[in-house]
Amino acid sequence: MTRVGQEYIESLRDGREIWLDGELVKDVTRHPAFRNTVRSIAGLYDMTHDPAFRDVLTVRPAGTDQRIHRAYAVPRTHEDLIARRKAFKTWSEASYGFLGRSPDYMAAGIAGFAALPGVFAGAEFDGTANLDAYYRRMSQGDLYQSFTLANPQADRTKAASEQERDDLYIRVVKELDGGIVVRGAKMIGTAAIFGNEIIVGTIEPLPAKDADYALSFSVPLDTPGLKFISRTSYEAAARTVFDNPLSSRFDENDSMLICEDVFVPWENVLVYRDVEASFKQWWITPAYWNFVHQAATRFWTKLEFLVGLGILIAKANGTYELPPVQIQIGRLMGWLNMAKSMLLAAEASYEAVPGGDGAVQINKEIASAHRFMAADVYPKVLQEIKTLAGGGLIQLPASGLDLRHPVIGDLVAKYVRSPGAGPEKRVKLFKLAWDALGSEFAGRHEQYERFYHGAPHIYLPSMVRDGSPELCERLAQSCLDGYELADEPAGFAQ
C-alpha cells in the first residue's frame, strides 16, 4: 500500500548530508528552509489514502494485492494514459502546479524503464535483473525517487573526458567485487533533497571515449560521500503564508550533487560504461515521454491557476468588463487551452512502444512540440498578468502586520482597497500575485519552465528525429511536381 505523509517525513530523517549557507542541515523535516515543503509533499502521500482520491491516484496491478501509485503503472491503452493523467492532475492541483518534480514525475520515468527492459541489457553489463528489482523496490515501497542528469556547466565545447579536471563530471574511478566507486558532480537536482533515493544518469549522447561517464545508478540519499549543496531557500526567506503563500510552502529547491568516492553496489547499477544504453534509457524507453506527460499536465494546471489569478486581479481593479481587458483575458485563455489541447491530442494520438509488449506512450512529436510551446508561452503569460496588475504589484504593505497595527492598519484600510473588497482581501490577492509573478521564487519558476527538460537544442531535434518531417516535405514536393516551366503567360489557360 502507498505510504501516509508521516511515514514519508520519518523516512527523511536518515542523516543525509545537505549544505545550506555554509552549514550542515541536520534534519530537513525541521529546518526552516525545507520543513514546509516537506509537509506539502507529505500531503500528497496522504491524498492516496483519502477515499475521495484513492482510486484516482492509485491502482492495483493485475495479479497483485497491493496498490501502487498510477505513475508507476505501465500504460497499455488510451484509457490507461487518461487515468494516469488524471492522477497527475490531482497531485498538481494540490500545489497549483508549482511542485514540478513531485514524486509522480520520476515514478513515471521508472515506469518507462520497465516498459522496455531490454534496453538495459548491454554487451558488457546486463542491468535487466537490477531494473526489475529496482522497479519493485520503488513502486511497492512507494519511494520518492529524485534524480539529476545535467553535468556542471564547464566547457560545453569539450567532451567529458576532455575537461581540464577529469573528476568534474560523475564517472567510474574504481571497480570492486561488490560494486563501483564514482566521483564527480551533477547540477540542478530539483527537489533532490526531498527524495528517498536519487538516480544519477546522463541524458545527452556521449562519444565512445566517454564510457567512464556512461552510467545510471540509484542510491539512498544517506549514502556516505554523497553531498548536496542547496541553492538559496525561498522558503527560509518567506515571512508568513499570508505574505509568501507559494514560496513558503512549495519551494522544491534545487541542489548540486557531489559524489566523493561514493560506493554504489552492483545491484543498484542500471547502466555501466555503455554509451548506447545510457542514451536509450531516456530516449528509446518511454521514460522521457512519460516525463512530458506529467509535466504537460502540471503545466496545464499551472496555467489554470495563473489565468484565474489574472481574472481575480482584473475583478479586484474593477476592469474585468472593459473590452481591452477582455482581450487580455481571452489571450490568456487561448494559451491555456493551447496547452490543454496539445496534451489531450498527445494522448489521443498515442503510440505503441516498439518492442514494449503492448505498452503505449503519448505521441512523441506532439510531446516535443508541447515542450517548445510551454517554454515560449510561460514568460508571455507572466507578462500579460503583470500588465493587468500594474502598480498594484509594487505598492503593497511590507507584511500582514501592517494590517493589524492600531495606527497604520487604519491608514492601510483607508487607502488600500478594491471595489467590493476590503484591504485584507486585496493585500492577500496581490501578495499571492507577486509571489507567482515577480518574486525571486517566481523568477526561478520562469527559468525552470524554460529549461527543465533541457535547452532547446536538446528537445527540438527530437521533433525531427522522432517526428514526421517527411510528410511536410512530401506535401511541398507534390506542389513542385505539379507544374513545369511553360510558355503560357501567368494565369491558367482559358
Secondary structure, DSSP 8 states (H G I E B T S, - for coil): ----HHHHHHHT-S--EEEETTEEES-TTTSTTTHHHHHHHHHHHHHTTSTTTHHHHEE--TT-S--EEGGGS---SHHHHHHHHHHHHHHHHHTTT--TT-HHHHHHHHHHHHH-GGGGB-SS-B-HHHHHHHHHHHHHHT--EEEE-B--SS-TTS-GGGSSSTTSB-EEEEE-SSEEEEEEEEB--TTGGG-SEEEE---S---GGGGGG-EEEEEETT-TTEEEEE---HHHH---TTTSTTTTT-----EEEEEEEEEEEGGGEEEES-HHHHHHHHHTSSHHHHHHHHHHHHHHHHHHHHHHHHHHHHHHTT-TTSHHHHHHHHHHHHHHHHHHHHHHHHHHT-EE-TTSTT-EE--HHHHHHHHHHHHHHHHHHHHHHHHHHGGGGTS--SSTHHHHSTTHHHHHHHHS-BTTB-HHHHHHHHHHHHHHHTSHHHHHHHHHHHHTT--HHHHHHHHHHHS-HHHHHHHHHHHHTT----SS-SS---
